[in-house]
Amino acid sequence: MKRLALFCIFFLPLLAWAQKQYFLPTATPSDEEKDKPMIEVYLPQEPNGCAVVLCPGGAMRWLSWESDVVKMASFLNEHGIAAIGLRYHLNKGQMPQGMKMPPMVDVTHPEVFPQADANPMHNASGDSIIQLAAQDAKAAIRMVREHADEWHISKDKIGFLGFSAGGGVAIAATMSADSMERPKFLCTNFGPSLMPVTVPQDGPPLLIMTRADHPNVAAGLVALFMEWKKAGANAELHMYGDGKGPYELMPQTGETTTETWSSQMIHWLKAKGFINKN
């Protein structure tokens, strides 16, 4: 019984840190309580000052929270990185009538997406949701900076990691952010831009991770890489040639190159000086 008591006492702090929730000031009058934008904060036991705002995927219609936030937060915390899960505005409307699926573009034709705009279905309602979600993402960065001292985060080491549609949200937010809202780094995992890209004058370092045989996404991300480079900004592209994903964390089996995306992202953060190299 004494051992059990000691075990429970030892793990109580781990349970206490798990989640802090904060509503963002970007809610609209029409948002229901369950739809209000918010962040969930996951703080590491041994912080190194870096923080990543996680923008989960889900085609702008749902959020892949368990894989893109909860599991990813655990991974980041193990590396001393604070993880901030973002619940952003979603498209609740019906698919417009007469809307056709776009042609499948392979990686060899990035020119199909001028200004790296890989959105397959532009319409006024959908574009307005992307802009709302981008406002949420910017508000999340601002809130992290406001709480930086409390959460043991460096204001110069806060960035985005977007998955799929969440990558599009992070890119849109970065393009329109002011100095308090702009991330210091931008990572997108299978997430091309959903709007025409104009790289900001002080565009942050960009890390792109995708797979060569993913229709539209791969070509859109090659186009994004080119826009960043044409603007003279720092960009790196990992175009994996085999395996599934990288939609989420994967076991490091050595069977594919795709599964290494998470460890390569950590290496990139170290090389850029956002986390310690030791």
N, C-alpha and C positions, 0 to 999 in steps of 0.2 A: 504493500500500500504506500509506503514511504517513497519507493521508486516512482510509482505512478504520480504521486503528488509533485515530486521534483520535476518529472517530465512535463506536467501541465504548467507549472510555474515557468519553466524554461521557454515554453512555446507561446505563452500568452502575448509577449511583445510582437511575435511574428503575426499573430492573428490581428492584433490591434492596428498594425500599419496598413493592412491589405487595401482598403479603399477609403478615399475621401471624395465626396461628390460636391460639385459646385455648379449651379446654374449659370449660364452665360447671359450677358445683357442683350443678346441678339434675338431673343424670342419675339414672335409676332403676336398680335392680338388673336389670331386664329389658331395658334398652337394649343393643342390639348396638353394637359399636364404631362402625359407620358411622352409627348413629342417635343418637349422643350429642349433646346440645345444645352448640353452640359459637358463637363469633363469629369473623369474619374482618375484619381491620382494614385499611383503606385510608387512608393518611395523605397529605395534600396537600403539595406542595413549599413552598407559602407559606401556612401555616395562619393563619386569622383567629380561632381559638378556638372555633368552633362545631363541633358533632358531631351527626350524625344516625344513629340506629340504624334500619337498614332491615329491615322485617319483610315478606318477600316473600309474594306470593299463591300460591294453589294449592289452594283448596277444603279446606284442612286435611289434604290427602292427598299432596301433593307441594309442592316449592318452585320457583317460577319464578326461579331464581337468576341466570341470564344477563341477563335483562331487568331484573329488579327490584333486583338487587344489583350485578353487575359493571358494567353500562352506567350505572346510576344513580350508582355510586361514582365513575366517571370524570367524570361531569357535576358532581357535588358537589365533587370535588377541584379541578376547574377554577375553582371559585368559592371556593377556600380552605377548604372544609368537610371535616372528617374524616368518613368513611363507615364504619359498622360493620354488616356483614352478619350477620344472626341466623339460625342454623339451629335452629329450635325443634321441639318434639315434634309429631309428626304422627299422624293416625288411621290405623292399619294394619289395623283390623278390617273385617269385611265389613259391607255395608249391612244394617241390620236388616230382617228379613222383614216384609212388609206395610206398610213405610214408603211413603207416597205423597208425590209431589212437591207442594209447596204451590201455592196459587193465585197467579197472576201479578198483583201489585198495582202500579198505576202511581203516578206521583209525586203525584197529587192526593189520595191517601188514606193519609197518614202515620199516621192514627189507628189503622190496622190493626195497628200495631206498638206496643203499650203499653210505656212505658219504653224506647222505641227498640230493643226486642229484635227484630231482623230475622232471627234464626236460623231457617232453614226446616225444620230437622229436629232438634228437641231429643230427646236420649236420654241416659241416664246415662253411657254410655261416651264418647259424643262430647263431652258437657259436661266430663267429667274431663280429656279431652285439651286442651280450650281452657284449662282452669285450669293444666295443666302447661305449656302454651305461654306463658301469662301469667307463670308463675314464671320461665321462661327469659328472657323479655323484661325482667323486673325485675332479674334477675341480670346481664343485659347492661348495663343502665344503671349498676348498682352497680360493675361491673368497669371501665367507662369512667371513672367518677369516681375509682376507685382508681388508675388509670393516667393521670389527667388531666395531671399535670405532665410525665410522660415523653412523652406524645403531643401536648403543646402545645395542650391543650384547656381551656377555662374550664368549671368545674363548674356554672356557672349558664347554660351555653349548650348543653345536651345535650337532645335530644328524639327523638321517634319520627317516622318516615314509614312507614305501613303501606299495602300494596297489597292490595285485595280481602280475602281471609280474613286476611291479615296486619294489615289495619286493625282487624279484630275482636280480634286478639291484642293489639295496642297499646292499644286502648281498655280491654280487660279488665285489662291490666297497670296502666294508669294509675289505674283505679278502686280497686285494692287495694294500691297501693304505699305504702311508708313514705317518709320524707323523703329517704333515701339512694337510693331506687329510683325516685322519681317524676320523670318528665321535666319539663323547663321549658317545652316546647311539644309539641303533638300534631298531626300532620298525617295525614289518612287519604285515600287516593286510591281511590275506588270500594269502600271497605271499611266497611260498617255494623257496628254492634255485634252480636255473637253471643250476648250475655247481657243481661239487664235492666240498664238504666243507672241508676246512682246517682252523680251528679257529686260528686267529693270536695270538701271545704270549700275547699281551695286549688287547685281544678282549673286546669290550665294553659291558656293560649290554644289554641284549637282551630281548625284550618284543614281544611275539607272540600272535596273536589273530586270531582265526579261528572257524569253526563250525564242529562238529563231523561228520556230514553226508555228507560233501563235498568230493566227490571221488578224490583220489590222493593228493589233497591239504592238507587235514588233516593228512594223513599218512606222507607226505613229511615234514610237520611242526613238527610232533612228532619226526621224525628222526633228524631234525635240532636242536630241543631242546636237544636231547641226545648228539649230537656232541658237542654242547656248554658246556654241563655239563661234558662230558668225558674230555674236555680240562681244566676243573677247572674254567671255566668262569661263570659269573652270568647270569642266564636265568630264565624267567618266562613265563608260558604257560597258556593262557585262551582258553579253549576248550568248546565253547558254545553248548548246547544240543538242542536248539530250535530256531525258527525264521529264518528270511532271512538275508543274508549278513554275516558279516559286510562289504559289499562292499563300503558303504558310510555312512554319518551321518544319523541317524534315530531319529524320534520323541521318546521321553521318555514316552511311554504309560504305561509301567508296564506290558505289555502283553507277552514280551519275555525277555530272558536274553541277547540275542545277541545285542539288541539295546543299551546296557549299555557300549559297548566297548569304546566309546569316553570318557566318564566320568571316566572309569577305567584307561585309558591311562593317563589322567591328574593326577589321584591319584598316579599312578606309577611314573610319572615325579616328583611329590612332594616328594614321599617317597625316591627317589634316590637323591634328593637335587638339581635337575635341575631347579625347580621353587619353590618359597616360599610356605610354608605350610599354610599361613593365607589366 
